[in-house]
């Protein structure tokens, strides 16, 4: 079993910055992919950014140039640096990880979510 623990959400004014962290723990052989999703009230959960174990990244068009995803493989931790925040970035942000507990066994896990609120 794997647990993902997120931290770093909060309330910030438009134009401000926040940094989210997500640490994975448990039975981990490797983590091929980690990412951040978000879900605003009344909307579907959407991918914000993802990063592979080799540090290849992918971003939603709405956050390109403002958000940066990174990871520390030694700590099984993924980060999301969010700059130039806008009110439309307000959402619950969820960490996601694709985890191999053995070489042949892979499962997906979600964090509990952290609220990010951007005031205008």
C-alpha positions as CSV (number, residue, x, y, z in Angstrom):
1,X,0.0,0.0,0.0
2,X,1.1,3.5,-0.8
3,X,0.2,6.8,0.8
4,X,0.5,10.3,-0.8
5,X,0.6,13.2,1.6
6,X,0.2,16.7,0.2
7,X,1.0,20.0,1.8
8,X,1.4,23.7,0.8
9,X,-2.1,24.8,-0.2
10,X,-3.7,28.0,1.2
11,X,-5.1,31.4,0.4
12,X,-3.1,33.8,-1.7
13,X,-3.9,37.0,-3.6
14,X,-3.9,37.1,-7.4
15,X,-0.3,37.4,-8.7
16,X,1.1,35.5,-5.7
17,X,2.8,32.2,-5.5
18,X,2.4,28.9,-3.7
19,X,4.4,25.7,-3.6
20,X,2.7,22.3,-3.3
21,X,4.5,19.2,-2.1
22,X,3.5,15.5,-2.2
23,X,5.4,12.8,-0.6
24,X,4.8,9.1,-1.3
25,X,5.5,6.4,1.3
26,X,4.9,2.7,1.6
27,X,6.0,-0.3,-0.6
28,X,7.6,1.4,-3.5
29,X,9.9,-0.1,-6.1
30,X,9.7,2.9,-8.4
31,X,7.4,5.7,-9.4
32,X,7.3,6.0,-13.2
33,X,5.0,9.1,-13.2
34,X,3.8,11.7,-10.8
35,X,1.4,14.6,-11.3
36,X,-1.0,17.2,-10.1
37,X,-4.6,17.4,-10.9
38,X,-7.2,20.0,-9.8
39,X,-10.9,20.2,-9.4
40,X,-12.9,23.4,-9.1
41,X,-16.5,23.4,-7.8
42,X,-18.9,22.1,-10.5
43,X,-16.1,21.1,-12.8
44,X,-14.3,17.9,-13.7
45,X,-10.9,17.0,-12.4
46,X,-8.3,18.1,-14.8
47,X,-4.6,17.4,-15.3
48,X,-2.4,20.4,-14.3
49,X,1.1,18.9,-14.8
50,X,2.9,15.6,-14.8
51,X,6.5,14.5,-14.7
52,X,8.2,11.2,-15.4
53,X,11.0,9.5,-13.5
54,X,13.3,10.9,-16.2
55,X,11.9,14.4,-15.6
56,X,9.9,14.7,-18.8
57,X,7.1,17.1,-18.1
58,X,3.7,17.9,-19.4
59,X,1.5,21.0,-18.6
60,X,-2.0,22.1,-19.2
61,X,-2.1,25.0,-21.6
62,X,-3.7,27.2,-18.9
63,X,-0.7,26.9,-16.6
64,X,2.2,26.9,-19.0
65,X,4.8,29.5,-18.2
66,X,3.3,30.0,-14.7
67,X,3.6,26.6,-13.0
68,X,6.6,24.3,-12.7
69,X,6.5,20.7,-11.7
70,X,9.6,18.9,-10.3
71,X,10.4,15.8,-8.4
72,X,13.0,14.4,-6.0
73,X,13.3,10.7,-6.8
74,X,15.4,10.0,-3.7
75,X,12.5,11.4,-1.5
76,X,9.7,10.1,-3.7
77,X,8.3,13.6,-3.6
78,X,6.8,15.8,-6.3
79,X,6.5,19.6,-6.2
80,X,4.3,22.2,-8.0
81,X,5.6,25.7,-7.9
82,X,2.7,28.0,-8.8
83,X,3.5,31.6,-9.8
84,X,1.4,34.4,-11.1
85,X,-1.7,32.8,-9.6
86,X,-5.1,33.8,-11.0
87,X,-8.6,33.4,-9.4
88,X,-9.4,30.8,-12.0
89,X,-6.6,28.6,-10.4
90,X,-8.8,28.2,-7.3
91,X,-9.5,24.5,-6.8
92,X,-8.7,21.4,-4.8
93,X,-5.3,20.2,-6.0
94,X,-4.7,16.4,-6.0
95,X,-1.4,14.6,-6.2
96,X,-1.4,11.4,-8.3
97,X,1.3,8.8,-8.6
98,X,1.8,5.7,-10.7
99,X,3.7,3.4,-8.4
100,X,5.4,0.0,-9.0
101,X,5.4,-2.0,-5.8
102,X,7.4,-4.7,-7.7
103,X,8.9,-4.8,-11.2
104,X,5.7,-6.3,-12.5
105,X,3.0,-4.7,-10.4
106,X,1.8,-1.1,-11.0
107,X,-1.0,0.9,-9.4
108,X,-2.3,4.4,-9.3
109,X,-2.8,6.4,-6.1
110,X,-4.3,9.8,-5.2
111,X,-3.6,12.2,-2.3
112,X,-6.3,13.6,-0.1
113,X,-6.3,17.0,-1.9
114,X,-5.2,20.4,-0.8
115,X,-7.2,23.6,-1.2
116,X,-5.8,26.5,-3.2
117,X,-7.8,29.7,-3.1
118,X,-6.7,32.8,-5.1
119,X,-8.5,36.0,-4.3
120,X,-8.9,38.8,-6.8
